[in-house]
């Protein structure tokens, strides 16, 4: 008999837990170091450290109220994703694999939306964050996007026949 039925849920549990811990610490850092991280969002949205191309600068958002609203929305999204993944980890531990898989999927997709669509596409391309040497979060966003993708893939790997027959 293969070890897959026992090790696959274990792998999903550990990966979900690590991702939950990571994003919880990111959210906590954004909350407890609000001012420094707020500056990051403000500079990216203002596009004040990009090449200042007139064809792109019309995209910039210089309203501090809108910049801060975006930052608070990011923190809320990260916090909810962390809570979803923490709960998913608990469900993996409790061997409620179907619900754990679903919630892990929701949590990872939330992170993929934030870091893929939000930071890579919108921040990186729309606000030309890639042009900034000082306020460029593309590497960090790529790490979170890829890690989330790995967790999502492992979570959805098919389990063996023995696992499918075993009562949960």
C-alpha positions as CSV (number, residue, x, y, z in Angstrom):
1,X,0.0,0.0,0.0
2,X,1.3,3.5,-0.9
3,X,2.1,6.1,1.7
4,X,0.3,8.7,-0.5
5,X,-3.0,8.5,1.4
6,X,-1.4,9.5,4.7
7,X,1.3,11.8,3.4
8,X,-0.7,13.9,1.0
9,X,-3.1,15.3,3.7
10,X,0.0,15.8,5.9
11,X,1.7,17.8,3.2
12,X,-1.4,19.9,2.6
13,X,-1.7,20.5,6.3
14,X,1.9,21.7,6.7
15,X,1.8,23.8,3.6
16,X,-1.5,25.4,4.6
17,X,-0.1,26.1,8.1
18,X,3.1,27.7,6.8
19,X,1.2,29.9,4.4
20,X,-1.3,30.8,7.1
21,X,1.6,31.7,9.4
22,X,3.3,33.7,6.7
23,X,0.3,35.8,5.7
24,X,-0.7,36.3,9.3
25,X,2.7,37.8,10.0
26,X,2.5,39.9,6.9
27,X,-0.9,41.3,8.1
28,X,0.4,41.8,11.6
29,X,3.5,43.6,10.3
30,X,1.2,45.9,8.2
31,X,-0.9,46.6,11.3
32,X,1.9,47.1,13.8
33,X,4.3,49.0,11.4
34,X,1.4,50.9,9.7
35,X,3.3,54.1,8.9
36,X,6.3,52.5,7.2
37,X,4.2,50.1,5.1
38,X,1.7,52.9,4.4
39,X,4.5,54.8,2.7
40,X,5.1,51.9,0.3
41,X,1.5,51.9,-0.9
42,X,1.5,55.7,-1.2
43,X,4.7,55.8,-3.3
44,X,3.5,53.0,-5.6
45,X,0.1,54.6,-6.2
46,X,1.6,58.1,-6.6
47,X,4.2,56.7,-9.0
48,X,6.6,59.3,-7.6
49,X,9.7,57.0,-8.0
50,X,9.0,55.8,-11.6
51,X,10.4,57.2,-14.8
52,X,7.8,60.0,-14.8
53,X,6.6,59.2,-18.4
54,X,3.8,61.5,-19.3
55,X,2.0,58.7,-21.1
56,X,1.8,56.8,-17.7
57,X,1.6,59.4,-15.0
58,X,-2.1,60.0,-15.6
59,X,-2.6,56.7,-13.8
60,X,-1.1,57.9,-10.5
61,X,-3.3,58.3,-7.5
62,X,-2.0,61.2,-5.3
63,X,-5.0,61.4,-2.9
64,X,-3.8,60.4,0.5
65,X,-7.3,59.3,1.4
66,X,-7.6,56.9,-1.6
67,X,-4.0,55.7,-1.0
68,X,-4.8,55.0,2.7
69,X,-8.1,53.3,1.8
70,X,-6.3,51.0,-0.6
71,X,-3.8,50.2,2.2
72,X,-6.5,49.4,4.7
73,X,-8.2,47.2,2.1
74,X,-5.0,45.3,1.6
75,X,-4.6,44.7,5.3
76,X,-8.2,43.6,5.7
77,X,-7.8,41.2,2.7
78,X,-4.6,39.7,4.1
79,X,-6.2,39.3,7.5
80,X,-9.2,37.5,6.2
81,X,-7.0,35.3,4.0
82,X,-4.9,34.4,7.1
83,X,-8.0,33.6,9.2
84,X,-9.4,31.4,6.4
85,X,-6.0,29.5,6.1
86,X,-5.7,29.2,9.9
87,X,-9.2,27.6,10.0
88,X,-8.3,25.4,7.0
89,X,-5.2,24.2,8.9
90,X,-7.4,23.3,11.9
91,X,-9.7,21.4,9.6
92,X,-6.8,19.5,8.0
93,X,-5.7,18.6,11.5
94,X,-9.2,17.4,12.4
95,X,-9.2,15.3,9.2
96,X,-12.2,17.2,7.7
97,X,-10.4,17.0,4.4
98,X,-13.2,18.1,2.1
99,X,-13.9,21.3,4.0
100,X,-10.2,21.9,4.6
101,X,-9.5,21.6,0.9
102,X,-12.3,24.0,0.1
103,X,-11.1,26.6,2.6
104,X,-7.4,26.2,1.6
105,X,-8.6,26.8,-2.0
106,X,-10.4,30.0,-0.9
107,X,-7.5,31.3,1.1
108,X,-4.9,30.6,-1.6
109,X,-7.1,32.1,-4.3
110,X,-7.5,35.2,-2.1
111,X,-3.7,35.5,-1.9
112,X,-3.3,34.9,-5.6
113,X,-5.8,37.6,-6.3
114,X,-4.0,40.1,-4.0
115,X,-0.5,39.3,-4.9
116,X,-1.0,38.3,-8.6
117,X,-3.7,40.7,-9.7
118,X,-3.1,43.4,-7.0
119,X,0.6,43.6,-6.7
120,X,2.0,42.1,-9.9
121,X,-0.6,43.3,-12.4
122,X,-2.0,46.5,-11.0
123,X,0.9,47.6,-8.9
124,X,3.6,46.3,-11.1
125,X,2.2,47.2,-14.5
126,X,-0.6,49.7,-14.1
127,X,1.3,51.8,-11.6
128,X,4.7,50.9,-13.1
129,X,6.2,49.6,-9.8
130,X,8.7,47.7,-11.8
131,X,10.4,51.1,-12.6
132,X,11.0,52.0,-9.0
133,X,14.3,51.0,-7.4
134,X,13.0,52.1,-3.9
135,X,9.4,50.9,-3.8
136,X,9.4,47.7,-5.8
137,X,7.6,44.8,-4.2
138,X,7.5,42.5,-7.3
139,X,9.9,39.9,-5.9
140,X,8.0,39.5,-2.7
141,X,4.6,39.4,-4.5
142,X,6.0,36.7,-6.9
143,X,7.1,34.6,-3.9
144,X,3.7,34.7,-2.3
145,X,1.9,34.0,-5.6
146,X,4.2,31.0,-6.3
147,X,3.9,29.7,-2.8
148,X,0.2,30.0,-2.9
149,X,0.1,28.2,-6.2
150,X,2.2,25.3,-4.8
151,X,-0.2,25.0,-1.8
152,X,-3.2,25.1,-4.1
153,X,-1.7,22.4,-6.4
154,X,-0.8,20.1,-3.5
155,X,-4.2,20.6,-1.9
156,X,-5.8,19.4,-5.1
157,X,-3.6,16.4,-5.9
158,X,-5.8,13.3,-6.2
159,X,-5.6,11.0,-3.2
160,X,-5.2,7.2,-3.6
161,X,-8.0,4.6,-3.6
162,X,-7.4,3.7,0.0
163,X,-8.0,7.3,1.1
164,X,-11.1,7.6,-1.0
165,X,-12.6,4.5,0.8
166,X,-11.5,5.5,4.3
167,X,-14.3,7.1,6.3
168,X,-13.6,10.7,7.4
